[in-house]
Amino acid sequence: MFRKLLLWGSENAFLSQRLAHLGFVQRAVRRFMPGETSEAAIEEAVRLSALRITSVLALLGENVREATEAADVARHYEVLLEEIARRGLEAEISVKLTQLGIDIGPDVAAANLERILAKAEERGQFVWIDVEGSGYVDRTLDLYRNVRSRHANTGICLQAYLYRTGGDLAALLPISPSIRLVKGAYAEPVEVAFPRMRDVDRNYFELAKTLLDAVRPGGVPAGGVRAAFATHDARLIRRIEAEAAERGIARGDLEFQMMYGVGTVHQKELAAKGYRVEVLISYGTAWFPWYMRRLAERPANLWFVMRKMVSR
């Protein structure tokens, strides 16, 4: 019930306009983002690098309706990539196609994504294409396949809670993709997504095994497949660790991704054990829908918000 309510709230413009300005909400969101600027995100990425944890930086925002605004987002990422390179920082970026203008037209998003990928490729950097609601999946996969034929430095996110994802993964494997596997965080009808979390977990693990089968021992991908397991679920992580060990995959070749501010102790433990750990650091002023989806992923985080409320 709480999850459905939070996902509804993530799409409610009235709540976004009202709640985002409340002090206790602003204080609570700082748990999940170091600040609203790219400078704050980069400084946190520098700090994490000392712990052998790399970062994925993402500017918050979605459903851009003006071509000029979408072009500004592309330019922002170009500047960010330049700053990452200037600092010699090992960090990647993650972009949303609705932020790059796919609602305006696929050609708009494609042109902006091409700018970003070309800039990243110049500097040997990597770009993740984030996943959004199920209505965008076909367009996102089509665009990924198109750019993947020219740019090896890009990966796509797949959601385990969608029924279709097993088929999508199978269709992508022949093009040697880079896959970030997540559970999913949007409000979806039961016709397209598993309504029960235990079914999502089961599907996630089956998809994870398929990805592990595509990675050869010794860090040499079968056809160049890169698998990144984005979850904070400790039980799932342990099962993936065991499956990887059975396949002879070294710890340094197994990648886990987590969100900033969630499971920080676990992040350090995994990095200390020799796994590759990346932390997604989000920033920007358009944080309300994203923040509500983060709460929906783990409603227990509501207790953290309530503590911030009473500590005003």
Summary of the structure (lengths in Angstrom):
residues: 312
radius of gyration: 18.6
end to end distance: 27.2
largest distance: 54.0
contacts: 1021
relative contact order: 0.15
helix: 53%
strand: 15%
